[in-house]
């Protein structure tokens, strides 16, 4: 049943924790956005129009040795493009090869919470890979999609071809993606 919701050219991978799954569709630059893709914040971002419709993307950078999260958007023709912060720059999907998009095919409850809420709420499972998770950082009143590390107390975003680091207050007030366990 899961495969019927996904175009035949897209593979799925599931990551299980505590009996619940995060499902990721494997995609490439220019392919169609998977059905039931999960949006950052579950709504359009408070951002410039080019980045409002941001979906959760995951790419293995550095030759598959480091997870990084970024935002995926659907272009007017329905095809996807993505941006990922990594290595002091912002990577565009035409140079990343294969990447993944989070899909919610089993009606999991995803929430965006502040980092401090994750450790204080045992019902929250952080959507994490290799110590990184999807994140939203507030910059001058706008919501920027990127990644965070709770252990390092740092978040990263990308813009204009550069990677930006966020610590202290900016990190404490960012949002990270969790799946709610019942």
Backbone as a printed PyTorch tensor [residue, N CA C, xyz], in Angstrom:
tensor([[[  0.8220,  -1.1950,   0.0000],
         [  0.0000,   0.0000,   0.0000],
         [  0.8630,   1.2550,   0.0000]],

        [[  1.9670,   1.2710,   0.7270],
         [  2.7980,   2.4650,   0.7670],
         [  3.3220,   2.8370,  -0.6100]],

        [[  3.7050,   1.8420,  -1.3790],
         [  4.2760,   2.1440,  -2.6820],
         [  3.2510,   2.7080,  -3.6500]],

        [[  1.9780,   2.4220,  -3.4490],
         [  0.9560,   2.9470,  -4.3520],
         [  0.8280,   4.4650,  -4.2450]],

        [[  1.2670,   5.0490,  -3.1360],
         [  1.1930,   6.4920,  -2.9600],
         [  2.4250,   7.2040,  -3.5050]],

        [[  3.3970,   6.4530,  -3.9580],
         [  4.6620,   7.0130,  -4.3970],
         [  4.8690,   6.6940,  -5.8670]],

        [[  5.3070,   7.6670,  -6.6730],
         [  5.5770,   7.3750,  -8.0740],
         [  6.5490,   6.2020,  -8.2060]],

        [[  6.4360,   5.4200,  -9.2910],
         [  7.2520,   4.2190,  -9.4320],
         [  8.7520,   4.4940,  -9.4690]],

        [[  9.1680,   5.7260,  -9.8040],
         [ 10.6000,   6.0170,  -9.8640],
         [ 11.1610,   6.4550,  -8.5100]],

        [[ 10.3480,   6.4230,  -7.4510],
         [ 10.8130,   6.8460,  -6.1290],
         [ 10.8600,   5.6600,  -5.1740]],

        [[ 12.0160,   5.4760,  -4.5390],
         [ 12.1840,   4.4330,  -3.5310],
         [ 11.8330,   5.0110,  -2.1680]],

        [[ 11.4220,   4.1450,  -1.2510],
         [ 11.1100,   4.5680,   0.1170],
         [ 12.0510,   3.8840,   1.0920]],

        [[ 12.3730,   4.5820,   2.1580],
         [ 13.1240,   3.9920,   3.2550],
         [ 12.4280,   4.4020,   4.5420]],

        [[ 12.3200,   3.4670,   5.4850],
         [ 11.6560,   3.7410,   6.7620],
         [ 12.6800,   3.6620,   7.8820]],

        [[ 12.5840,   4.6100,   8.8070],
         [ 13.3910,   4.5810,  10.0150],
         [ 12.4450,   4.4040,  11.1870]],

        [[ 12.6070,   3.2940,  11.9190],
         [ 11.6950,   2.9500,  13.0060],
         [ 12.3150,   3.2990,  14.3520]],

        [[ 11.4870,   3.8340,  15.2360],
         [ 11.8760,   4.0670,  16.6250],
         [ 10.6180,   3.9360,  17.4670]],

        [[ 10.6730,   3.0910,  18.4670],
         [  9.5420,   2.8790,  19.3780],
         [  8.2660,   2.4760,  18.6390]],

        [[  8.4040,   1.7030,  17.5880],
         [  7.2360,   1.2240,  16.8590],
         [  6.6280,   2.2150,  15.8880]],

        [[  7.2170,   3.3990,  15.7630],
         [  6.7370,   4.4110,  14.8290],
         [  7.7920,   4.6130,  13.7440]],

        [[  7.3480,   5.0590,  12.5770],
         [  8.2490,   5.1760,  11.4430],
         [  8.3090,   6.6020,  10.9120]],

        [[  9.4970,   7.0040,  10.5010],
         [  9.6680,   8.1680,   9.6350],
         [  9.9520,   7.5890,   8.2600]],

        [[  9.1960,   7.9800,   7.2650],
         [  9.3450,   7.4380,   5.9180],
         [  9.9170,   8.5140,   5.0100]],

        [[ 10.9680,   8.1540,   4.2940],
         [ 11.6590,   9.0860,   3.4040],
         [ 11.6090,   8.5500,   1.9790]],

        [[ 11.2390,   9.4010,   1.0280],
         [ 11.2300,   9.0400,  -0.3920],
         [ 12.5470,   9.4960,  -1.0080]],

        [[ 13.2110,   8.6110,  -1.7360],
         [ 14.4310,   8.9520,  -2.4570],
         [ 14.0470,   9.6710,  -3.7430]],

        [[ 14.6450,  10.8190,  -3.9890],
         [ 14.3150,  11.6260,  -5.1630],
         [ 15.5940,  12.2440,  -5.7310]],

        [[ 15.4600,  12.8690,  -6.8910],
         [ 16.5630,  13.6140,  -7.4910],
         [ 16.0440,  14.9690,  -7.9600]],

        [[ 16.9630,  15.8640,  -8.2300],
         [ 16.6350,  17.1960,  -8.7350],
         [ 15.7170,  17.0660,  -9.9530]],

        [[ 14.6210,  17.7930,  -9.9550],
         [ 13.7150,  17.7990, -11.0980],
         [ 12.6440,  16.7330, -11.0770]],

        [[ 12.6920,  15.7970, -10.1140],
         [ 11.6280,  14.7930, -10.0610],
         [ 10.3840,  15.3950,  -9.4070]],

        [[  9.2990,  14.6540,  -9.4210],
         [  8.0390,  15.1380,  -8.8580],
         [  8.0790,  15.0620,  -7.3340]],

        [[  7.4390,  16.0220,  -6.6800],
         [  7.3380,  16.0160,  -5.2260],
         [  6.4660,  14.8340,  -4.8010]],

        [[  6.9170,  14.0230,  -3.8500],
         [  6.1170,  12.8760,  -3.4190],
         [  4.7990,  13.3030,  -2.7670]],

        [[  3.8030,  12.4420,  -2.9080],
         [  2.5290,  12.6810,  -2.2200],
         [  2.7790,  12.6790,  -0.7210]],

        [[  2.0720,  13.5040,  -0.0040],
         [  2.1190,  13.5880,   1.4530],
         [  3.4860,  13.9980,   1.9930]],

        [[  4.2100,  14.8170,   1.2130],
         [  5.4800,  15.3610,   1.6970],
         [  5.2070,  16.2650,   2.9000]],

        [[  6.1090,  16.2500,   3.8730],
         [  5.9440,  17.0130,   5.1140],
         [  6.5640,  18.3960,   4.9450]],

        [[  5.7440,  19.4330,   5.2160],
         [  6.2250,  20.8110,   5.0980],
         [  6.9010,  21.2640,   6.3880]],

        [[  7.8980,  22.1250,   6.2230],
         [  8.4620,  22.7960,   7.3830],
         [  7.3430,  23.5790,   8.0550]],

        [[  7.2210,  23.4450,   9.3560],
         [  6.2180,  24.1050,  10.1950],
         [  4.7840,  23.6940,   9.8450]],

        [[  4.5820,  22.8040,   8.8870],
         [  3.2490,  22.3590,   8.5090],
         [  2.4300,  23.4060,   7.7770]],

        [[  3.0920,  24.4560,   7.3020],
         [  2.3980,  25.5800,   6.6480],
         [  3.4270,  26.3640,   5.8380]],

        [[  2.9700,  27.3440,   5.0280],
         [  3.9410,  28.1980,   4.3380],
         [  4.7900,  28.9670,   5.3610]],

        [[  6.0670,  29.0870,   5.0740],
         [  6.9660,  29.8020,   5.9800],
         [  6.7900,  31.3070,   5.8640]],

        [[  7.0910,  32.0030,   6.9390],
         [  7.1170,  33.4630,   6.9490],
         [  8.4500,  33.8780,   6.3230]],

        [[  8.4430,  33.9690,   4.9970],
         [  9.6780,  34.1580,   4.2550],
         [  9.3620,  34.7940,   2.9200]],

        [[ 10.3990,  35.0980,   2.1650],
         [ 10.1730,  35.6230,   0.8200],
         [  9.4710,  34.5570,  -0.0160]],

        [[  8.7350,  34.9580,  -1.0580],
         [  7.9230,  34.0050,  -1.8260],
         [  8.7040,  32.8240,  -2.3930]],

        [[  9.9880,  32.9860,  -2.6940],
         [ 10.7510,  31.8900,  -3.2900],
         [ 10.9800,  30.7400,  -2.3150]],

        [[ 10.8160,  30.9570,  -1.0230],
         [ 11.1010,  29.9100,  -0.0360],
         [  9.9220,  29.5990,   0.8730]],

        [[  8.7440,  30.1250,   0.5780],
         [  7.5800,  29.9120,   1.4520],
         [  7.1710,  28.4480,   1.5430]],

        [[  7.0680,  27.7850,   0.4090],
         [  6.6130,  26.3900,   0.3780],
         [  7.8140,  25.4710,   0.5410]],

        [[  8.2170,  25.2260,   1.7710],
         [  9.4170,  24.4390,   2.0450],
         [  9.0420,  23.0860,   2.6400]],

        [[  9.5060,  22.0210,   2.0030],
         [  9.2970,  20.6600,   2.4760],
         [ 10.6080,  20.1380,   3.0620]],

        [[ 10.5060,  19.1540,   3.9580],
         [ 11.6770,  18.6440,   4.6700],
         [ 12.4920,  17.7300,   3.7620]],

        [[ 13.7480,  18.1120,   3.5330],
         [ 14.6650,  17.3280,   2.7170],
         [ 15.8680,  16.8620,   3.5280]],

        [[ 16.4640,  15.7480,   3.1080],
         [ 17.6230,  15.1580,   3.7990],
         [ 18.5990,  14.6920,   2.7380]],

        [[ 19.8470,  15.0830,   2.8870],
         [ 20.8970,  14.7220,   1.9310],
         [ 22.1240,  14.2620,   2.6920]],

        [[ 22.7680,  13.2140,   2.1960],
         [ 24.0480,  12.7810,   2.7530],
         [ 25.1530,  13.5270,   2.0340]],

        [[ 25.7860,  14.4620,   2.7400],
         [ 26.8820,  15.2550,   2.1870],
         [ 28.2120,  14.5400,   2.4160]],

        [[ 29.2570,  15.1280,   1.8890],
         [ 30.6170,  14.6440,   2.1240],
         [ 30.7560,  13.1780,   1.7260]],

        [[ 30.2680,  12.8560,   0.5450],
         [ 30.3770,  11.4860,   0.0570],
         [ 29.5810,  10.4840,   0.8630]],

        [[ 28.4600,  10.9250,   1.4450],
         [ 27.6050,  10.0240,   2.2100],
         [ 28.0160,   9.8660,   3.6570]],

        [[ 28.8930,  10.7480,   4.1530],
         [ 29.3870,  10.6120,   5.5250],
         [ 28.7120,  11.5390,   6.5280]],

        [[ 27.9180,  12.4960,   6.0750],
         [ 27.2830,  13.4200,   7.0210],
         [ 25.8750,  13.7750,   6.5670]],

        [[ 24.9200,  13.6240,   7.4800],
         [ 23.5380,  14.0080,   7.1870],
         [ 23.3930,  15.5140,   7.2660]],

        [[ 22.6400,  16.0680,   6.3390],
         [ 22.2710,  17.4730,   6.4280],
         [ 20.8220,  17.6060,   5.9800]],

        [[ 20.1240,  18.5170,   6.5970],
         [ 18.7240,  18.7440,   6.2680],
         [ 18.5770,  20.1180,   5.6450]],

        [[ 17.6840,  20.2200,   4.6910],
         [ 17.4310,  21.4850,   4.0280],
         [ 16.0060,  21.5310,   3.5380]],

        [[ 15.7310,  22.5060,   2.6760],
         [ 14.3450,  22.6350,   2.2180],
         [ 14.2190,  22.3090,   0.7380]],

        [[ 13.0770,  21.7040,   0.4440],
         [ 12.7120,  21.2840,  -0.9020],
         [ 11.4910,  22.0920,  -1.2900]],

        [[ 11.4460,  22.5370,  -2.5320],
         [ 10.2300,  23.2300,  -2.9760],
         [  9.8120,  22.7010,  -4.3340]],

        [[  8.5280,  22.8400,  -4.5920],
         [  7.9550,  22.4250,  -5.8690],
         [  7.9370,  23.6440,  -6.7810]],

        [[  8.4610,  23.4890,  -7.9780],
         [  8.4260,  24.5680,  -8.9690],
         [  7.0650,  24.5770,  -9.6600]],

        [[  6.8410,  25.5650, -10.5030],
         [  5.5550,  25.6980, -11.1980],
         [  5.1990,  24.4600, -12.0110]],

        [[  6.1980,  23.7520, -12.5190],
         [  5.9350,  22.5590, -13.3260],
         [  5.7710,  21.3000, -12.4690]],

        [[  5.7520,  21.4530, -11.1340],
         [  5.5760,  20.3210, -10.2320],
         [  6.8650,  19.6250,  -9.8590]],

        [[  7.9560,  19.9910, -10.5190],
         [  9.2360,  19.3620, -10.2210],
         [  9.8830,  20.0020,  -8.9960]],

        [[ 10.8100,  19.2630,  -8.3750],
         [ 11.4390,  19.7150,  -7.1360],
         [ 12.8230,  20.2880,  -7.3640]],

        [[ 13.1440,  21.2540,  -6.5100],
         [ 14.5110,  21.7360,  -6.3390],
         [ 14.7490,  21.7890,  -4.8320]],

        [[ 16.0040,  21.7240,  -4.4170],
         [ 16.3060,  21.7010,  -2.9830],
         [ 17.5920,  22.4550,  -2.6950]],

        [[ 17.7090,  22.8930,  -1.4370],
         [ 18.8980,  23.5890,  -0.9510],
         [ 19.2840,  22.9760,   0.3830]],

        [[ 20.5870,  22.7310,   0.5730],
         [ 21.0940,  22.1300,   1.8030],
         [ 22.3100,  22.9000,   2.3010]],

        [[ 22.3220,  23.3390,   3.5870],
         [ 23.5070,  23.9910,   4.1240],
         [ 24.5350,  22.9390,   4.5360]],

        [[ 25.7630,  23.0890,   4.0480],
         [ 26.8270,  22.1710,   4.4580],
         [ 28.1780,  22.6940,   3.9660]],

        [[ 29.1900,  22.5520,   4.7980],
         [ 30.5610,  22.8590,   4.4050],
         [ 30.7940,  24.3130,   4.0370]],

        [[ 30.2480,  25.2370,   4.8060],
         [ 30.4050,  26.6800,   4.5820],
         [ 29.7260,  27.1930,   3.3270]],

        [[ 28.8760,  26.3910,   2.7330],
         [ 28.1300,  26.8730,   1.5710],
         [ 26.7490,  26.2440,   1.5250]],

        [[ 25.9620,  26.7010,   0.5860],
         [ 24.6190,  26.1710,   0.3620],
         [ 24.6630,  25.3480,  -0.9200]],

        [[ 24.2260,  24.1050,  -0.8250],
         [ 24.2520,  23.2000,  -1.9730],
         [ 22.8760,  23.1600,  -2.6290]],

        [[ 22.8550,  23.2690,  -3.9430],
         [ 21.6340,  23.2170,  -4.7360],
         [ 21.4680,  21.7910,  -5.2460]],

        [[ 20.2320,  21.3340,  -5.3690],
         [ 19.9660,  19.9250,  -5.6710],
         [ 20.5090,  19.4420,  -7.0100]],

        [[ 20.8020,  20.3330,  -7.9450],
         [ 21.3590,  19.8420,  -9.2130],
         [ 22.7960,  19.3540,  -9.0490]],

        [[ 23.4050,  19.5960,  -7.8780],
         [ 24.7700,  19.1130,  -7.6390],
         [ 24.8480,  18.1060,  -6.4910]],

        [[ 23.7090,  17.6980,  -5.9360],
         [ 23.7370,  16.7770,  -4.7950],
         [ 23.4970,  15.3270,  -5.1770]],

        [[ 22.9840,  15.0720,  -6.3610],
         [ 22.5830,  13.7150,  -6.6940],
         [ 21.2980,  13.3720,  -5.9650]],

        [[ 21.2000,  12.1470,  -5.4910],
         [ 19.9840,  11.6950,  -4.8180],
         [ 19.8660,  12.3080,  -3.4250]],

        [[ 18.6370,  12.6670,  -3.0520],
         [ 18.3410,  13.1270,  -1.6990],
         [ 16.9890,  12.5590,  -1.2990]],

        [[ 16.5210,  12.8830,  -0.1000],
         [ 15.2820,  12.3070,   0.4170],
         [ 14.3060,  13.4080,   0.8150]],

        [[ 13.0190,  13.0820,   0.7590],
         [ 11.9540,  13.9770,   1.2130],
         [ 11.1180,  13.2020,   2.2290]],

        [[ 10.8580,  13.8230,   3.3890],
         [ 10.0380,  13.1870,   4.4170],
         [  8.5890,  13.1390,   3.9520]],

        [[  7.9850,  11.9550,   4.0220],
         [  6.5790,  11.7850,   3.6580],
         [  5.8360,  11.1900,   4.8550]],

        [[  4.5830,  11.5630,   4.9960],
         [  3.7670,  11.0790,   6.1090],
         [  2.6420,  10.2260,   5.5510]],

        [[  2.9340,   8.9580,   5.3220],
         [  1.9520,   8.0560,   4.7340],
         [  1.2030,   7.2410,   5.7830]],

        [[  1.5860,   7.3750,   7.0410],
         [  0.9430,   6.5850,   8.0920],
         [  0.2880,   7.4750,   9.1440]],

        [[  0.0360,   8.7300,   8.7900],
         [ -0.6370,   9.6900,   9.6760],
         [  0.0480,   9.8520,  11.0320]],

        [[  1.3740,   9.8760,  11.0200],
         [  2.1260,  10.2020,  12.2340],
         [  1.8560,  11.6620,  12.5820]],

        [[  2.0250,  12.0200,  13.8360],
         [  1.8650,  13.4050,  14.2640],
         [  3.2450,  14.0370,  14.3740]],

        [[  3.5250,  14.9750,  13.4780],
         [  4.7920,  15.7040,  13.5060],
         [  4.5450,  17.0870,  14.0890]],

        [[  5.4670,  17.5240,  14.9430],
         [  5.3740,  18.8300,  15.5910],
         [  6.7060,  19.5590,  15.4660]],

        [[  6.6510,  20.8780,  15.4950],
         [  7.8470,  21.7220,  15.5180],
         [  7.9200,  22.3490,  16.9010]],

        [[  8.9720,  22.0320,  17.6500],
         [  9.1040,  22.4870,  19.0320],
         [ 10.4920,  23.0870,  19.2520]],

        [[ 10.6180,  23.8660,  20.3160],
         [ 11.9260,  24.4140,  20.6870],
         [ 12.8140,  23.2890,  21.2220]],

        [[ 14.1360,  23.3930,  21.0440],
         [ 15.0380,  22.3230,  21.4900],
         [ 14.8570,  21.9210,  22.9540]],

        [[ 14.6040,  22.8770,  23.8400],
         [ 14.4320,  22.5610,  25.2550],
         [ 13.2360,  21.6700,  25.5390]],

        [[ 12.2370,  21.6890,  24.6630],
         [ 11.0400,  20.8740,  24.8560],
         [ 11.2820,  19.4060,  24.5390]],

        [[ 12.2890,  19.1150,  23.7190],
         [ 12.5300,  17.7310,  23.2960],
         [ 12.9470,  16.8770,  24.4840]],

        [[ 13.9180,  17.3590,  25.2360],
         [ 14.4310,  16.5700,  26.3670],
         [ 13.4520,  16.5320,  27.5370]],

        [[ 12.6130,  17.5480,  27.6610],
         [ 11.6880,  17.5870,  28.7970],
         [ 10.3800,  16.8490,  28.5220]],

        [[ 10.1770,  16.3670,  27.3000],
         [  8.9430,  15.6700,  26.9690],
         [  9.2740,  14.2820,  26.4290]],

        [[  9.1080,  13.2230,  27.2360],
         [  9.4460,  11.8760,  26.7820],
         [  8.5680,  11.3770,  25.6380]],

        [[  7.4680,  12.0450,  25.3430],
         [  6.6020,  11.6440,  24.2410],
         [  7.0430,  12.1840,  22.8940]],

        [[  8.1470,  12.9330,  22.8590],
         [  8.6580,  13.4790,  21.6030],
         [  9.8760,  12.6890,  21.1460]],

        [[  9.8240,  12.1770,  19.9320],
         [ 10.9800,  11.5340,  19.3120],
         [ 11.5360,  12.4830,  18.2660]],

        [[ 12.7460,  12.9320,  18.4790],
         [ 13.4040,  13.8360,  17.5530],
         [ 13.6240,  13.1300,  16.2210]],

        [[ 13.2890,  13.7730,  15.1220],
         [ 13.5450,  13.2240,  13.7870],
         [ 15.0070,  13.5140,  13.4690]],

        [[ 15.8540,  12.5670,  13.7920],
         [ 17.2940,  12.8070,  13.7700],
         [ 18.0070,  11.7490,  12.9390]],

        [[ 19.0840,  12.1520,  12.2880],
         [ 19.9690,  11.2450,  11.5640],
         [ 21.3930,  11.7260,  11.7920]],

        [[ 22.2210,  10.8550,  12.3160],
         [ 23.6300,  11.1740,  12.5590],
         [ 23.8050,  12.4090,  13.4380]],

        [[ 22.8940,  12.6270,  14.3720],
         [ 23.0090,  13.7420,  15.2940],
         [ 22.4230,  15.0550,  14.8070]],

        [[ 21.8440,  15.0780,  13.6120],
         [ 21.2500,  16.2960,  13.0500],
         [ 19.7510,  16.0910,  12.8410]],

        [[ 19.0060,  17.1950,  12.8840],
         [ 17.5630,  17.1320,  12.6670],
         [ 17.1230,  18.3540,  11.8600]],

        [[ 15.9700,  18.2820,  11.1990],
         [ 15.4390,  19.4620,  10.5080],
         [ 15.1610,  20.5750,  11.5160]],

        [[ 15.3810,  21.8230,  11.0970],
         [ 15.1890,  22.9540,  12.0090],
         [ 14.6940,  24.1780,  11.2560]],

        [[ 14.0370,  25.0590,  11.9950],
         [ 13.6440,  26.3860,  11.5130],
         [ 14.2780,  27.4070,  12.4490]],

        [[ 15.0110,  28.3590,  11.8760],
         [ 15.6600,  29.4120,  12.6550],
         [ 15.0140,  30.7400,  12.2810]],

        [[ 14.7250,  31.5420,  13.2920],
         [ 14.1640,  32.8780,  13.0600],
         [ 15.3050,  33.8610,  12.7950]],

        [[ 15.2620,  34.5390,  11.6430],
         [ 16.2740,  35.5330,  11.2800],
         [ 15.5420,  36.7830,  10.8250]],

        [[ 15.6810,  37.8580,  11.5760],
         [ 15.0430,  39.1440,  11.2550],
         [ 13.5520,  38.9820,  10.9650]],

        [[ 12.8750,  38.1710,  11.7700],
         [ 11.4410,  37.9780,  11.6330],
         [ 11.0280,  36.9850,  10.5630]],

        [[ 11.9790,  36.3950,   9.8520],
         [ 11.6720,  35.3880,   8.8330],
         [ 12.0760,  34.0070,   9.3250]],

        [[ 11.3860,  32.9760,   8.8140],
         [ 11.6700,  31.5860,   9.1720],
         [ 12.5710,  30.9640,   8.1050]],

        [[ 13.7440,  30.5050,   8.5310],
         [ 14.7160,  29.9110,   7.6170],
         [ 14.8540,  28.4240,   7.9110]],

        [[ 14.7080,  27.5900,   6.8880],
         [ 14.8180,  26.1420,   7.0350],
         [ 16.2810,  25.7170,   7.0050]],

        [[ 16.5970,  24.7170,   7.8230],
         [ 17.9570,  24.1860,   7.8580],
         [ 18.0380,  22.9570,   8.7320]],

        [[ 19.1460,  22.8430,   9.4680],
         [ 19.3670,  21.6830,  10.3260],
         [ 19.8580,  22.1610,  11.6850]],

        [[ 19.7740,  21.2610,  12.6880],
         [ 20.2530,  21.5760,  14.0340],
         [ 20.8690,  20.3340,  14.6540]],

        [[ 21.7220,  20.5650,  15.6390],
         [ 22.2830,  19.5000,  16.4640],
         [ 22.0270,  19.8700,  17.9140]],

        [[ 21.1960,  19.0900,  18.6020],
         [ 20.9180,  19.3800,  20.0040],
         [ 22.1560,  19.1760,  20.8640]],

        [[ 22.9770,  18.1780,  20.5500],
         [ 24.1860,  17.9280,  21.3320],
         [ 25.1910,  19.0720,  21.2040]],

        [[ 25.3080,  19.6420,  20.0270],
         [ 26.2520,  20.7500,  19.8060],
         [ 25.6310,  22.1120,  20.0960]],

        [[ 24.2970,  22.1360,  20.3170],
         [ 23.5480,  23.3760,  20.5720],
         [ 23.8060,  24.4050,  19.4700]],

        [[ 23.6030,  23.9440,  18.2380],
         [ 23.8730,  24.7850,  17.0810],
         [ 22.8920,  24.4450,  15.9630]],

        [[ 22.5550,  25.4570,  15.1610],
         [ 21.7200,  25.2540,  13.9700],
         [ 22.4420,  25.8700,  12.7760]],

        [[ 22.0910,  25.4010,  11.5850],
         [ 22.6950,  25.8820,  10.3510],
         [ 21.5930,  26.1800,   9.3440]],

        [[ 21.7450,  27.2490,   8.6100],
         [ 20.8640,  27.5740,   7.4890],
         [ 21.7500,  27.9710,   6.3200]],

        [[ 21.1490,  28.0620,   5.1470],
         [ 21.8940,  28.4850,   3.9710],
         [ 21.1190,  29.5380,   3.2070]],

        [[ 21.8580,  30.4710,   2.6130],
         [ 21.2430,  31.5110,   1.7760],
         [ 22.3280,  32.1410,   0.9160]],

        [[ 21.9640,  32.4540,  -0.3140],
         [ 22.9010,  33.1320,  -1.1960],
         [ 24.1910,  32.3700,  -1.4220]],

        [[ 24.1200,  31.0400,  -1.3620],
         [ 25.3030,  30.2240,  -1.5850],
         [ 26.1730,  30.0210,  -0.3590]],

        [[ 25.7950,  30.5910,   0.7850],
         [ 26.6030,  30.4730,   1.9990],
         [ 25.8560,  29.6980,   3.0810]],

        [[ 26.6360,  29.1160,   3.9960],
         [ 26.0870,  28.4450,   5.1680],
         [ 26.2530,  29.3760,   6.3700]],

        [[ 25.2050,  29.4500,   7.2080],
         [ 25.2340,  30.3050,   8.3960],
         [ 25.0440,  29.4500,   9.6440]],

        [[ 25.7680,  29.7930,  10.7130],
         [ 25.7250,  29.0760,  11.9820],
         [ 24.9290,  29.8880,  12.9950]],

        [[ 24.1400,  29.2080,  13.8320],
         [ 23.3030,  29.8820,  14.8280],
         [ 23.4900,  29.1880,  16.1740]],

        [[ 23.8900,  29.9620,  17.1920],
         [ 24.1060,  29.4320,  18.5350],
         [ 23.3760,  30.3200,  19.5440]],

        [[ 23.4840,  29.9730,  20.8200],
         [ 22.9250,  30.8080,  21.8790],
         [ 21.4300,  31.0290,  21.7240]],

        [[ 21.0240,  32.2940,  21.7970],
         [ 19.6130,  32.6650,  21.7300],
         [ 18.9600,  32.1650,  20.4360]],

        [[ 19.6500,  32.3150,  19.3110],
         [ 19.0790,  31.8830,  18.0260],
         [ 18.8070,  30.3810,  18.0290]],

        [[ 19.7260,  29.5950,  18.6130],
         [ 19.5040,  28.1550,  18.6900],
         [ 18.3590,  27.8330,  19.6540]],

        [[ 18.3800,  28.4360,  20.8390],
         [ 17.3580,  28.1450,  21.8480],
         [ 15.9530,  28.4590,  21.3540]],

        [[ 15.8260,  29.3960,  20.4360],
         [ 14.5160,  29.8030,  19.9280],
         [ 14.1980,  29.2530,  18.5460]],

        [[ 15.0480,  28.3630,  18.0510],
         [ 14.7180,  27.7230,  16.7770],
         [ 13.6770,  26.6330,  17.0400]],

        [[ 13.1910,  26.0110,  15.9870],
         [ 12.2430,  24.9040,  16.0820],
         [ 12.8760,  23.6780,  15.4490]],

        [[ 12.6660,  22.5230,  16.0700],
         [ 13.1560,  21.2600,  15.5270],
         [ 11.9700,  20.3200,  15.3390]],

        [[ 12.1320,  19.3630,  14.4480],
         [ 11.0420,  18.4500,  14.1030],
         [ 11.0540,  17.2180,  15.0050]],

        [[  9.8980,  16.9460,  15.6110],
         [  9.7170,  15.7370,  16.4120],
         [  8.4820,  14.9910,  15.9110]],

        [[  8.4730,  13.7100,  16.1970],
         [  7.2850,  12.8960,  15.9640],
         [  6.7030,  12.6060,  17.3390]],

        [[  5.4260,  12.8230,  17.4940],
         [  4.7770,  12.6120,  18.7930],
         [  4.4030,  11.1460,  18.9320]],

        [[  4.8820,  10.5300,  20.0100],
         [  4.5040,   9.1530,  20.3280],
         [  3.3420,   9.1780,  21.3040]],

        [[  2.4250,   8.2610,  21.1440],
         [  1.2340,   8.2350,  21.9960],
         [  1.3910,   7.2470,  23.1090]]])
